Amino acid sequence: MAASLAPVLGIRKYVQLHTIPGGANKALASGRGAPEHFDGVAELWFDSLDSMFAAASSADGAAAAETLRIDEARFIDHSRSPIFVGEERPFLDSSPVADG
């Protein structure tokens, strides 16, 4: 659904990070007193804050955002899911550069 609405909302990139099953997350969290884990994280990338707000403030963008919100409510507990706008600031990136 996000892919089909991406042009209207100005979404440039959409990434899902899924929690890996098993004991690794529990072991890492227990040593830090971390809160309950999440099933995953979704990242939506935009060219800029201005472009994100401009797309969402158009009639088509507002309708698309509402469509996503309604769909998300089927599988996300919004009251327990943080949402924020951030800016990537890499300090170390030794990963190979991917084409695309």
Buried (B, 14 or more C-beta within 10 A) or exposed (E): EBEEBBEBBBBEEBEEEEEEEEEEBEEEEEEEEEEEEBEEEEEBEBEEEEBBEEBBEBEEBBEBBEBBEEEBEEEBEEEEEEEEEEEEEEEEEEEEEEEE
